[in-house]
Amino acid sequence: MTIVICLLAFAVCSTSIAQEPPCVENARTVAELNECGDAVVPAIDDEINRQFDQLLRLYANDKEMLYVIEQAKASWFAYRNLFVNFVGAHAGGGQVRGELPFDAEKAYLKAAIRISQEMTAALKEIMAKEARAAEAP
């Protein structure tokens, strides 16, 4: 349970600065932002899924931890999606339906990338701690 609490706390409170791919700043239209997001976000999601899969393998013999990790994974993706929707809607002046204005779409994509990169870093840190613990005498 501690591992999940640490994971969520780090992901939500992290102050690390995520690197944005150049396509975010270079985009001049909503279509270009969407193309950028279609190229970037799935790759980040794949990395997050790989990190969660490593945790699942690490705790393969602990049914309670497996359950907690699966719940954390599902909850995190739900949180991320709702949060970036909020960021986009806020940047769009409260618009929540239809195509958002360019600046709102850009805020949405930046938030999705940033929060996803923070989660990736959090998961990698947890795995690094687990590896150090396994090596300790």
LINVENSUL-V280869 format. One record per residue. N is the residue number from 0. RES is the residue in one letter. PHI is phi as a letter, one per 20 degrees, with the letter a starting at -180 (none if undefined). OMEGA is omega in degrees with one decimal (none if undefined). BURIAL is 1 if it has 16 or more other ideal C-beta (glycine too) atoms within 10 Angstrom, else 0. Layout:
N&RES&PHI&OMEGA&BURIAL  N&RES&PHI&OMEGA&BURIAL
This chain:
0&M&none&180.0&0  1&T&g&-178.9&0  2&I&f&-179.1&1  3&V&f&178.2&1  4&I&f&177.8&0  5&C&f&-179.2&0  6&L&f&-177.8&1  7&L&f&178.7&1  8&A&f&179.9&0  9&F&f&-176.6&1  10&A&f&-177.7&1  11&V&f&-172.3&0  12&C&d&-175.7&0  13&S&f&178.0&1  14&T&d&180.0&0  15&S&f&179.5&0  16&I&e&-179.6&0  17&A&e&176.9&0  18&Q&e&176.5&0  19&E&e&174.4&0  20&P&f&-178.7&0  21&P&g&-177.4&0  22&C&f&179.0&0  23&V&f&-178.7&1  24&E&f&-178.3&0  25&N&f&-177.9&0  26&A&f&179.5&1  27&R&d&179.8&0  28&T&c&175.8&0  29&V&f&179.3&0  30&A&f&178.2&0  31&E&f&176.3&1  32&L&f&178.9&1  33&N&f&177.9&0  34&E&f&177.7&0  35&C&f&-180.0&1  36&G&f&179.1&1  37&D&f&179.8&0  38&A&e&-170.5&0  39&V&e&-172.0&1  40&V&f&178.5&1  41&P&g&178.6&0  42&A&f&177.4&0  43&I&f&178.1&1  44&D&f&177.4&1  45&D&f&179.1&0  46&E&f&177.8&1  47&I&f&178.4&1  48&N&f&176.8&0  49&R&f&180.0&0  50&Q&f&176.7&1  51&F&f&178.5&1  52&D&f&176.3&0  53&Q&f&177.1&0  54&L&f&179.0&1  55&L&f&177.0&0  56&R&f&-179.7&0  57&L&f&-177.9&1  58&Y&d&-175.8&1  59&A&g&-177.9&0  60&N&e&-177.6&0  61&D&c&-175.3&0  62&K&g&-179.4&0  63&E&f&178.3&0  64&M&f&177.3&1  65&L&g&178.9&0  66&Y&f&-178.0&0  67&V&f&179.7&1  68&I&f&178.0&1  69&E&f&178.6&0  70&Q&f&178.7&0  71&A&f&-179.9&1  72&K&f&-179.1&1  73&A&f&-179.4&0  74&S&f&-179.1&0  75&W&f&179.9&1  76&F&f&177.7&1  77&A&f&178.6&0  78&Y&f&-178.4&0  79&R&g&-177.9&1  80&N&f&178.4&0  81&L&f&-179.4&0  82&F&f&-178.7&0  83&V&f&173.0&1  84&N&f&177.1&0  85&F&f&-179.9&0  86&V&g&179.0&1  87&G&f&179.7&1  88&A&f&178.9&1  89&H&f&179.6&0  90&A&f&179.3&1  91&G&e&177.7&1  92&G&m&178.1&0  93&G&n&178.6&0  94&Q&f&-178.8&0  95&V&c&-179.9&0  96&R&c&178.6&0  97&G&m&-179.4&0  98&E&f&179.2&0  99&L&e&173.7&1  100&P&f&-176.4&0  101&F&g&-177.3&1  102&D&f&178.2&0  103&A&f&177.4&1  104&E&f&179.5&1  105&K&f&177.6&1  106&A&f&177.9&1  107&Y&g&-177.7&1  108&L&f&178.4&1  109&K&g&179.6&1  110&A&f&179.7&1  111&A&f&-180.0&1  112&I&f&-176.5&1  113&R&f&-175.9&1  114&I&f&178.3&1  115&S&f&176.8&1  116&Q&f&177.2&1  117&E&f&177.9&1  118&M&f&176.9&1  119&T&g&179.0&1  120&A&f&179.6&1  121&A&f&179.3&1  122&L&f&177.9&1  123&K&f&178.1&0  124&E&f&177.4&0  125&I&f&179.6&1  126&M&f&177.8&0  127&A&f&177.3&0  128&K&f&178.4&0  129&E&f&179.6&0  130&A&f&177.6&0  131&R&f&179.4&0  132&A&f&-179.4&0  133&A&f&-179.5&0  134&E&e&-177.0&0  135&A&f&179.9&0  136&P&f&none&0
